[in-house]
Amino acid sequence: MRPADDTNPTGRPPESAAPAEAPRYAVGMFGLTLISQAFGTYLLFYYVDVLGLPAGLAAMARIAYTAWDVFNDPLTGYLSDRTRSRWGRRRPWLVVGLPFYLLFFLMAFWVPGGLREEVLFWYLLTVVLLFEGAATAVWTNFSALFPEIFRGLRSRARAAAWKHGAQIAGLIAGVALTPLAYDTLGFGGMALVYALVGAVTMGPVFATTPEDRLATDPRPLGLLAALRHTLGNRPFWLFLAAQGLVQAAFGVMVAGMAFYARYTLALDARETSALFTAVFAVALAAVVPWSRAAARRGGKTVWASGIGAVALAVLPLAAARDLWTGVAAGAAVGLALGGVLVGSEVVLAYIIDRDAQATGRRREALHYSINGLITRLAITSQALAFALLTPLFGYVSGTDPGPAPGAAFRFFMTVLPFCALAAAWAVARRFPHAADDRIS
């Protein structure tokens, strides 16, 4: 193992990022989030409730791509860490992957008319596989830049506030404002506008984001050795277990938002946008105090506290009946959300630093890709949750919603997320390190 020092990125790195790097990085994060959240939140709603694809078939399409991700995610991370080019490790992946990321997003919402049910299912499955492949390339490589650019607890806590503030702004645009966009422009028009915004925000950042050339090791680990070191890391597994449960809960809630607004709260498109905007505006305001808490207390405290707070906050969603009670209940979720976002970012960067100290090599992309794989596997909870609605509540699709769709999506948004988040909180509390500046 090579010795760690302040000039070696495998040791405890100094806080070296220029102040302007955090807001610039955040611009790229906004574009990524806008596209991915519009896709993740409204894809099933579009195919099931608008195009009439049965929920069971839509669930099958969402499950099927996870088999591809089992290979695609770790392989992409491993190859990115080993990339050697005059442009660095990450930039080639970002610049080449972005056009495909935007193209496949457009294809998801530009569906040829008159497709039969079975053909529509195969079209959805194809689009999901293509989009997820491109998304893995851009998300993994962009995320891998974070611990490389931002070093040290205070720098990372500040940058995490910028990053996740931009992510929440992307959520506002991609989730809260999308009902207005597709109500005005149609789903195809919405997708075109979002793709253009994504190109403008992501393109310049992807092409110019600096990389630390010292982080590129001339003797990278082989695939099996890299996987063995990464997957044998107990703190990393505790992190993955907790985050997997968190993402299962968030995946269900994101997929159910549009249905919950329509069936449980009886909101139209403009009221739905107002609801989501209010919730995410609260979350945006909460990121700064959570970031300051992380800088003082360490990542673990903020991360675990945020998870516990979100678990409690989802329960009032069951009591909401209209726009205003929905805003009040949703604001509590938004207030707690920042703790999970900021805390998890600091904790994962800390895990990567510890691993680099142990192996003498930095493998940010492999860590982020495995984390991304767990996230995608967890999001299959969407499919399982939708599959429960037919036997429990009789909900099949927008053309056959059953006798109690309001109760169905009240259950969908509260009971299942609470169970997953409560389990995540119990796991996060067992994380063995404070995730502060002490790398030992």
C-alpha positions in Angstrom: 0.0 0.0 0.0 1.3 3.5 -0.8 1.7 6.0 2.0 -1.1 8.6 2.3 -0.2 12.3 2.4 -1.7 15.7 1.6 -0.7 15.5 -2.0 -1.8 12.0 -2.6 -5.5 11.7 -3.4 -5.6 8.2 -1.8 -4.9 9.6 1.6 -6.8 12.2 3.6 -7.1 15.0 1.0 -7.0 18.7 1.6 -9.9 21.0 0.9 -8.8 22.2 -2.5 -11.9 22.9 -4.6 -12.3 26.4 -5.8 -15.4 28.1 -4.4 -16.9 28.4 -7.9 -16.8 24.7 -8.5 -19.7 23.9 -6.2 -22.3 26.1 -8.0 -20.9 25.0 -11.4 -21.3 21.3 -10.4 -24.8 22.1 -9.2 -25.8 23.3 -12.6 -25.1 19.9 -14.1 -26.9 18.2 -11.2 -30.0 20.3 -12.0 -30.1 19.0 -15.6 -29.5 15.4 -14.6 -32.3 15.5 -12.0 -34.8 17.2 -14.3 -34.5 14.5 -16.9 -34.3 11.5 -14.5 -37.2 12.7 -12.2 -39.5 13.5 -15.1 -38.8 10.0 -16.4 -39.1 8.2 -13.1 -42.1 10.0 -11.8 -44.3 10.2 -15.0 -43.2 7.2 -17.1 -45.6 4.7 -15.5 -48.3 7.3 -15.1 -48.1 8.1 -18.9 -48.1 4.4 -20.0 -50.6 3.2 -17.4 -53.0 6.0 -16.9 -52.8 7.8 -20.3 -51.9 5.1 -22.8 -53.9 2.4 -20.9 -51.1 -0.2 -20.5 -52.1 -2.6 -17.6 -50.2 -1.9 -14.4 -49.0 -5.5 -14.2 -47.3 -5.2 -17.6 -45.8 -1.9 -16.7 -44.5 -3.4 -13.5 -42.9 -6.3 -15.5 -41.1 -3.8 -17.7 -39.7 -2.0 -14.6 -38.5 -5.3 -13.1 -36.9 -6.6 -16.3 -34.3 -3.9 -16.6 -32.8 -4.7 -13.2 -31.2 -7.9 -14.6 -29.3 -5.7 -17.1 -28.3 -3.3 -14.3 -26.7 -6.1 -12.3 -24.0 -6.2 -15.0 -24.2 -2.8 -16.5 -23.7 -0.7 -13.3 -20.6 -2.3 -11.8 -19.0 -2.8 -15.2 -19.5 0.9 -16.1 -18.0 2.0 -12.8 -15.0 -0.4 -13.2 -14.3 0.7 -16.7 -14.6 4.4 -15.8 -12.1 4.0 -13.0 -9.7 2.4 -15.5 -10.2 4.9 -18.3 -7.0 6.7 -19.5 -7.4 9.6 -21.8 -6.1 13.1 -22.4 -9.5 14.3 -21.2 -9.4 12.3 -17.9 -11.4 9.4 -16.6 -14.9 10.7 -16.5 -15.2 13.3 -19.2 -15.3 10.9 -22.2 -18.2 9.0 -20.6 -20.1 12.2 -19.9 -19.7 13.8 -23.3 -20.5 10.6 -25.2 -23.3 9.5 -22.9 -25.2 12.8 -22.8 -26.7 12.7 -26.3 -28.0 9.2 -25.8 -29.4 10.0 -22.4 -31.5 12.8 -23.9 -32.5 10.8 -27.0 -33.8 7.9 -25.1 -35.7 10.2 -22.8 -37.4 11.7 -25.8 -38.2 8.2 -27.2 -40.0 7.3 -23.9 -42.6 10.0 -24.4 -42.7 10.1 -28.2 -44.7 6.9 -28.5 -46.1 6.0 -32.0 -49.8 6.0 -32.0 -52.1 3.0 -32.2 -49.7 0.4 -30.6 -51.4 -2.7 -29.4 -51.1 -3.6 -25.7 -48.3 -6.2 -26.3 -46.4 -4.0 -28.7 -46.7 -1.1 -26.3 -45.2 -3.3 -23.5 -42.2 -4.2 -25.7 -41.7 -0.5 -26.7 -41.7 0.5 -23.0 -39.3 -2.3 -22.1 -36.9 -1.3 -24.9 -37.0 2.4 -24.0 -36.4 1.6 -20.3 -33.4 -0.5 -21.1 -31.8 2.0 -23.4 -32.5 5.0 -21.1 -31.1 3.2 -18.0 -27.9 2.2 -19.9 -27.3 5.8 -20.8 -28.3 7.1 -17.4 -25.8 4.7 -15.7 -23.0 6.2 -17.8 -23.8 9.9 -17.0 -24.9 9.5 -13.4 -22.0 7.2 -12.3 -19.3 9.4 -13.9 -20.8 12.7 -12.8 -21.3 11.5 -9.2 -17.7 10.0 -9.2 -16.4 13.5 -9.6 -17.8 14.7 -6.3 -15.3 13.2 -3.8 -12.5 13.9 -6.2 -13.3 17.6 -6.6 -14.5 18.3 -3.0 -12.2 17.2 -0.3 -12.6 17.4 3.5 -15.7 17.5 5.6 -16.5 21.3 5.4 -15.9 21.5 1.6 -18.0 18.4 1.0 -20.8 19.6 3.3 -20.9 22.9 1.5 -20.8 21.3 -1.9 -23.5 18.8 -0.9 -25.7 21.7 -0.1 -25.2 23.2 -3.6 -25.5 19.8 -5.2 -28.7 18.7 -3.5 -30.2 22.2 -3.6 -29.8 21.9 -7.3 -31.2 18.4 -7.2 -34.3 19.7 -5.3 -34.7 22.5 -7.9 -34.6 19.7 -10.5 -37.2 17.9 -8.5 -39.4 21.0 -8.5 -39.1 21.3 -12.3 -39.1 17.6 -13.1 -41.9 16.6 -10.7 -43.8 19.6 -9.5 -43.9 21.6 -12.8 -44.3 18.6 -15.2 -48.1 18.4 -14.8 -48.3 21.9 -16.1 -45.9 21.2 -18.9 -47.7 18.1 -20.2 -51.1 19.7 -19.7 -50.0 22.6 -21.9 -47.6 20.9 -24.4 -48.5 17.3 -24.2 -46.1 14.6 -23.1 -44.1 14.8 -26.3 -43.7 18.6 -26.1 -42.8 18.4 -22.4 -40.0 15.9 -23.3 -38.6 18.1 -26.0 -38.4 21.2 -23.8 -36.8 19.2 -21.0 -34.3 17.6 -23.3 -33.3 21.1 -24.6 -32.9 22.4 -21.0 -30.9 19.3 -20.2 -28.5 19.9 -23.1 -28.0 23.5 -22.1 -27.3 22.8 -18.4 -25.4 19.5 -18.6 -23.4 20.0 -21.9 -21.0 22.8 -20.8 -20.5 21.3 -17.3 -19.8 17.8 -18.6 -17.3 19.2 -21.2 -15.3 21.4 -18.8 -15.5 20.0 -15.3 -11.9 19.6 -14.0 -10.4 16.2 -12.9 -7.6 15.5 -10.6 -4.9 13.7 -12.7 -3.2 12.4 -9.6 -6.3 10.3 -8.9 -5.6 8.3 -12.1 -3.5 5.3 -10.9 -1.2 3.8 -13.6 -1.7 0.4 -11.9 -5.4 -0.1 -11.3 -6.8 -3.2 -9.7 -8.2 -5.9 -11.8 -12.0 -6.4 -12.0 -12.2 -9.3 -9.4 -9.8 -7.6 -7.0 -11.6 -4.3 -7.3 -15.0 -6.0 -6.7 -13.6 -8.0 -3.8 -12.2 -5.0 -2.0 -15.3 -2.9 -2.6 -17.9 -5.5 -1.8 -15.9 -6.7 1.2 -16.1 -3.4 3.0 -18.6 -3.7 5.9 -19.3 0.0 6.3 -20.1 0.2 2.6 -22.5 -2.7 2.9 -24.3 -1.0 5.9 -24.5 2.2 3.8 -25.9 0.2 0.9 -28.5 -1.6 3.0 -29.8 1.6 4.5 -29.7 3.5 1.3 -31.4 0.7 -0.5 -34.3 0.8 1.9 -34.4 4.6 1.6 -34.5 4.4 -2.2 -37.2 1.7 -2.0 -39.4 4.1 0.0 -38.5 7.1 -2.2 -39.1 5.1 -5.4 -42.6 4.2 -4.3 -43.4 7.7 -3.3 -42.1 9.2 -6.5 -44.0 6.8 -8.6 -47.1 7.3 -6.6 -47.1 11.1 -6.5 -49.2 11.8 -9.6 -51.7 9.0 -8.7 -51.9 10.2 -5.0 -52.6 13.8 -6.2 -55.3 12.7 -8.7 -57.1 10.0 -6.8 -56.5 10.7 -3.1 -56.5 14.5 -3.0 -58.6 15.0 -6.2 -56.3 17.7 -7.6 -56.2 18.9 -11.1 -52.9 19.5 -13.0 -52.3 23.0 -11.6 -53.1 22.1 -8.1 -50.8 19.1 -8.4 -48.0 21.4 -9.5 -48.7 23.7 -6.6 -48.6 20.8 -4.1 -45.2 19.5 -5.4 -43.7 23.0 -5.6 -44.6 23.7 -2.0 -43.1 20.5 -0.8 -39.8 20.8 -2.7 -39.5 24.5 -1.8 -39.5 23.5 1.8 -36.9 20.8 1.1 -34.7 23.4 -0.8 -34.7 25.8 2.2 -33.9 22.9 4.5 -30.7 21.8 2.7 -28.5 24.7 4.2 -29.2 24.0 7.9 -28.7 20.2 7.3 -25.4 21.0 5.6 -24.2 23.1 8.5 -25.2 20.3 10.9 -23.1 17.9 8.8 -20.1 20.1 8.9 -20.4 20.3 12.7 -21.6 16.8 13.7 -20.4 14.6 10.8 -22.3 12.8 8.1 -23.6 9.8 10.0 -25.6 11.9 12.5 -27.3 13.9 9.8 -27.9 10.9 7.6 -29.5 8.8 10.3 -31.5 11.7 11.7 -32.8 12.6 8.3 -33.9 9.0 7.6 -35.8 8.8 10.9 -37.4 12.2 10.4 -38.7 11.2 6.9 -40.1 8.0 8.3 -42.2 9.9 10.8 -43.1 12.6 8.2 -44.8 10.2 5.7 -47.4 9.2 8.2 -49.5 12.5 8.0 -49.9 11.9 4.3 -52.5 9.3 5.2 -54.7 12.0 6.8 -54.5 14.5 3.9 -57.8 15.1 2.0 -57.2 18.2 -0.2 -54.6 20.6 -1.5 -53.9 22.4 1.8 -53.8 19.4 4.0 -51.6 17.7 1.3 -49.2 20.7 1.4 -49.0 20.6 5.2 -48.3 16.9 5.2 -45.9 17.1 2.3 -43.9 20.0 3.8 -42.9 17.8 6.7 -41.4 15.3 4.3 -39.6 18.1 2.5 -38.2 19.4 5.7 -36.6 16.1 6.6 -35.5 15.2 3.1 -32.4 17.4 3.1 -30.8 15.4 5.9 -30.9 12.2 3.9 -29.5 13.9 0.8 -26.7 15.8 2.5 -25.8 13.1 5.0 -25.6 10.3 2.5 -23.3 12.3 0.2 -20.8 13.0 3.0 -20.9 9.4 4.3 -20.3 7.8 0.9 -17.4 10.2 0.1 -15.9 9.2 3.5 -16.3 5.5 2.7 -14.4 6.1 -0.6 -11.6 7.9 1.2 -11.2 5.0 3.7 -11.1 2.5 0.9 -8.5 4.5 -1.0 -6.3 4.6 2.1 -6.6 0.9 2.4 -5.9 0.0 -1.2 -3.8 2.9 -2.4 -6.2 3.5 -5.3 -9.3 5.6 -5.8 -12.3 3.9 -7.2 -15.1 6.5 -7.0 -17.0 5.3 -10.0 -17.2 1.7 -8.8 -18.5 2.7 -5.5 -21.1 5.1 -7.0 -22.1 2.5 -9.6 -22.7 -0.2 -7.0 -24.7 2.4 -5.0 -26.6 3.2 -8.2 -27.3 -0.5 -8.8 -28.7 -0.9 -5.3 -30.8 2.2 -5.9 -32.2 0.7 -9.2 -32.8 -2.7 -7.5 -34.6 -0.9 -4.7 -36.8 1.0 -7.2 -38.3 -2.4 -8.3 -40.3 -1.7 -5.1 -42.4 0.5 -7.4 -43.4 -2.6 -9.4 -44.1 -4.7 -6.4 -46.1 -1.9 -4.8 -48.2 -1.4 -8.0 -48.7 -5.2 -8.1 -50.2 -5.1 -4.7 -52.9 -2.6 -5.7 -54.9 -5.0 -7.8 -55.5 -7.7 -5.2 -55.8 -5.3 -2.3 -57.8 -2.4 -3.9 -58.9 -3.6 -7.4 -56.8 -0.9 -9.1 -55.7 -2.1 -12.6 -55.2 1.1 -14.7 -56.5 4.5 -15.4 -59.3 2.9 -17.5 -60.1 0.5 -14.7 -59.2 2.1 -11.4 -61.4 -0.1 -9.2 -63.8 0.9 -6.4 -61.3 2.8 -4.1 -58.4 4.3 -5.9 -58.1 7.1 -3.3 -57.5 4.5 -0.5 -55.2 2.5 -2.8 -52.8 5.4 -3.2 -53.1 6.6 0.4 -51.8 3.1 1.3 -49.2 3.3 -1.5 -47.7 6.6 -0.2 -47.7 5.9 3.5 -47.6 2.3 4.8 -45.0 0.9 2.4 -42.6 3.9 2.6 -42.8 4.0 6.4 -41.9 0.4 6.8 -38.9 0.7 4.5 -37.7 4.0 6.2 -38.0 2.7 9.7 -35.8 -0.3 8.8 -33.3 2.0 7.0 -33.1 4.2 10.2 -32.2 1.1 12.3 -29.5 0.1 9.9 -28.0 3.6 9.5 -27.6 3.9 13.3 -25.3 0.9 13.2 -22.8 2.6 10.7 -19.5 2.4 12.6 -18.0 5.8 11.9 -19.0 9.4 12.4 -18.0 10.2 8.8 -16.1 13.3 9.7 -12.5 14.4 8.9 -10.9 11.5 10.8 -9.9 8.8 8.4 -8.6 5.9 10.5 
